[in-house]
Amino acid sequence: MSDIVKYQADGRIGIITLNRPEARNAVNGDVAQGMEAAIDALEADDNVWVGILTANTEGQEKPVFCAGADLKAINSGQAGGLNTKRGGFAGFVYRERRKPIIVAVDGLATAGGCEIVLAADLVVATTRSSFGLAEVKRNLIAGAGGLFRLPRAIGQAAAMEAILTGEPIPAERAYHLGLLSRLVAPGEAMNEARKLADQITACAPLAVYASRQVVLAAAYEDDENLKSLTNSLFAGVMASEDTKEGLTAFIEKRLPNWTGR
């Protein structure tokens, strides 16, 4: 694992850290490859059930979670390296995965940085954070999912304003619009993300994975396809060892011992 994107397993939680604070955590080829490797590690570890994505903002006068694509890399002809075949931009925004990822934001997430946030499953942010797609100010467009994910998250009217003006959305407004799951004081994003991750890992992992899949599919599929998908996933979860354990624990009035099998 590279130093530019760090990965650490902490019990049931896998922690991914963007570690390029001197460049406002902008995405270059090394970041994209590091993110893909971190997701590989998260998905491959059966003992890890949920991920947290955060960023190192040490030494930054105004914290920046991620400033998006490294424009120096693009200007020097390295634009292709900002994507991976499996993950797309940053090795993340189009990556297929089973496990939920919480993004912990304490600062600005703009352009591709905002698109990374939108590709996560849950967002915890501090009151000094903001979220924007500033591409139109540079004669670019948000090409890593932001143009369709932001309207899904906050509604077309608010998203259209943010996209066409390029102005960031302050954290409190983003929270009220539904982009954020939790809003906390500066410096507390990671602590709150851990609390949320602990709540998720207290639940049965197979049921979490299956439920996440249906929720995400709801944005694309019609009701009939969703019914078929739900039934298929339901059958798989019901046949697992954890279902018997969950029912037995309920009957015996104790906490279940989930194994993910």
VENRA-V111305 format. One record per residue. SS is DSSP state (H for helix, E for strand, C for the rest). NEAR is the number of other C-alpha atoms within 10 Angstrom. D_FIRST is the distance of its C-alpha to the first C-alpha in whole Angstrom. Layout:
SS,NEAR,D_FIRST
SS,NEAR,D_FIRST
This chain:
C,13,0
C,14,4
C,13,7
C,19,9
E,23,7
E,21,7
E,24,7
E,15,10
E,16,12
E,11,16
C,11,18
C,18,19
E,21,17
E,25,13
E,24,13
E,24,11
E,22,11
E,24,12
C,22,12
C,21,14
H,19,18
H,12,20
H,15,20
C,26,20
C,26,17
C,26,18
E,28,16
C,26,16
H,21,14
H,17,11
H,28,11
H,23,12
H,23,10
H,24,7
H,29,9
H,23,10
H,18,7
H,25,7
H,23,11
H,12,11
H,18,9
H,26,12
H,19,14
H,10,14
C,12,15
C,12,18
C,16,18
C,20,17
C,28,19
E,26,19
E,29,16
E,24,16
E,23,15
E,24,16
E,25,16
C,22,16
C,22,20
C,14,21
C,10,23
C,13,24
C,7,28
C,14,28
C,20,25
E,26,23
E,30,20
E,31,20
C,21,22
C,25,21
E,22,21
C,21,21
H,15,24
H,12,24
H,17,21
H,14,24
H,9,27
C,8,25
C,10,25
C,14,22
H,17,22
H,13,21
H,20,18
H,21,17
E,23,18
E,20,16
C,10,19
C,13,18
C,19,17
E,19,19
E,30,19
C,30,15
C,27,14
C,25,16
C,22,19
C,18,21
C,17,18
C,10,20
C,15,19
C,17,21
C,21,19
C,21,21
E,26,19
E,25,20
E,27,20
E,27,21
E,33,22
C,29,24
C,25,25
E,25,26
E,27,24
E,27,26
C,28,26
H,28,22
H,26,21
H,26,24
H,28,23
H,24,20
H,30,22
H,24,24
H,21,22
C,18,21
C,15,23
E,20,24
E,24,25
E,28,25
E,31,26
E,24,28
C,20,32
C,19,30
C,25,28
E,24,29
E,26,28
E,25,30
C,28,30
C,24,31
H,20,31
H,15,35
H,13,35
H,8,33
C,7,35
C,10,32
C,16,31
C,17,29
C,13,27
C,23,24
C,18,26
H,25,28
H,16,31
H,14,32
H,16,29
H,24,31
H,17,34
H,15,33
H,16,32
H,19,35
C,14,38
H,13,39
H,9,41
H,15,39
H,23,36
H,15,38
H,13,39
H,19,36
H,23,35
H,14,38
H,15,38
C,18,34
C,18,35
C,21,32
E,22,33
E,16,33
H,25,32
H,18,35
H,15,36
H,21,33
H,19,33
H,12,37
H,15,36
C,14,34
C,24,31
C,23,29
C,16,30
E,17,30
E,22,31
E,19,30
C,13,31
C,14,29
C,15,26
C,17,26
H,24,24
H,23,21
H,13,24
H,19,26
H,26,23
H,19,22
H,12,26
H,18,26
H,22,23
H,16,25
H,10,28
H,17,26
H,18,24
C,14,28
C,15,29
C,21,29
H,23,26
H,24,27
H,19,30
H,18,27
H,18,25
H,19,29
H,15,30
H,15,27
H,18,28
H,16,32
H,12,31
H,11,29
H,15,31
C,12,34
C,10,34
C,10,34
C,13,36
C,10,40
H,10,41
H,9,42
H,13,39
H,16,37
H,12,40
H,11,39
H,16,35
H,18,36
H,12,38
H,12,36
H,17,33
H,15,36
H,10,37
H,13,33
H,21,33
H,13,36
C,11,36
C,15,33
H,13,33
H,21,32
H,19,35
H,13,38
H,17,36
H,18,36
H,12,40
H,14,41
H,14,39
H,12,41
H,9,44
C,10,43
C,9,43
C,10,39
C,12,36
C,19,34
C,13,31
C,17,29
C,14,27
C,16,26
C,13,28
